[in-house]
Amino acid sequence: MKFPYWVNGTGLLVGLWLSFLSLSWVEAQTLAPPELRLSVSPSRATWVGQAISLQLDILVPTWFIHGPSFSPPRLEGALTIALPGTTPISERRQGETWSGLRYRYLIVPLVAGRLELPPQTVDLVYAGANRRAHRATVLTPGVEIEALSPGVLDKPAQKTLATRELIMEQSFNRSLKNLLVGDVFVRKIRLVSPDLPAMLLPGLEEKTLEGIVTYRDTPRLQDHLGLRMGFEGGERHEQWTYVLTSAGQFQLPPIKIMWWNTETLHYEAAQFPTVILRVGVAQGGGFNRPRTLFILSLCLVLVLGIVVGFGRLSRSGLLRLVKAWWCKDVAACYDVLWQRHQCNNLPGSKMPPLIMALERELVQGASAKAFNWHLKVLVVFFFQLR
């Protein structure tokens, strides 16, 4: 018995439609829904100024086709910091492998009271049972944080810094005894906290001192992130360079940082005492060596200049360089060395660090008295520009 062609076509379409429905039904029956986990540490009440770790795990029963789409958590009255990097995770459940992604944040309450993180939607695209893209939208659980205010400070306007430990270290690159006019020394300070990001560690005040020229380097911030533990603390590095321009007695002011110890529940002080500097005038018209030694050093520099720089720097250029060094003429010294670099290097080649240092002195307008000329500086000039 033969059926009309349109009956056969209809049967085929109905069969395809039933197959599609059956596959969708199988997928709906076999594909488990995605899972979200949100954890906060510490989970108990926290303090204003204390960093809280928030971890969001997003798991699907197969694998992601596209990364999850959601807005970073935001709390009114708190600072939210997204930690760099997303960690892939996986779990075995009833013989199947679930894959996921882990996101980490730091939340720092700025005001006391109850802070609420409302639920947020997360859009997911992952492989379905038929290996096609499966889309789903889930909600993150809401979070409430109770931020407590530490005890009263002597200065209420001071910013609160809450941590379980604050380490402050100080070092100098040379002894501070027998200082002379023209000497230069570097002061380094390191702040470390095991549970605060580097950006929250306070910067140290810079005060102008008469008789001392101070240069402050850009602070260096460093956060420590572990694969398992996540955030492991931050460091802040400060560095100052001091140039002694006058004789006398000077004081580097004390440094004091008040912080709230979240374990002892008391305020503590990390501090350094006042540093006393006694600066004298060297013999030989302001140079840091006796005149006899200085003349011998100059002769040695001339010999090294002729041996090392012969063929690369003309005798007239060498004499101009030594004259500029003798007269403490920063501009003339820079001009000779810059011309020598241009003549002996390809266009666009990197400038040696000491020429760049001279250029900074010119831009900053350092006086001849403030610029400290040592024998080693001129010797290194010759060797670096070979």
Secondary structure as UniProt FT lines:
FT   HELIX           5..30
FT   STRAND          35..41
FT   STRAND          46..47
FT   TURN            48..49
FT   STRAND          52..60
FT   STRAND          64..69
FT   TURN            76..77
FT   STRAND          78..82
FT   STRAND          87..93
FT   TURN            94..95
FT   STRAND          96..109
FT   STRAND          113..117
FT   STRAND          121..127
FT   TURN            129..130
FT   STRAND          133..139
FT   STRAND          143..148
FT   TURN            156..157
FT   STRAND          162..163
FT   STRAND          167..172
FT   STRAND          179..180
FT   TURN            181..182
FT   STRAND          184..193
FT   HELIX           198..200
FT   TURN            210..211
FT   STRAND          212..216
FT   STRAND          220..226
FT   TURN            227..229
FT   STRAND          230..244
FT   STRAND          248..252
FT   STRAND          255..261
FT   TURN            262..265
FT   STRAND          266..272
FT   STRAND          275..280
FT   TURN            283..286
FT   HELIX           291..309
FT   TURN            310..312
FT   HELIX           315..326
FT   TURN            327..328
FT   HELIX           330..344
FT   TURN            347..348
FT   HELIX           353..364
FT   TURN            368..370
FT   HELIX           375..384
//
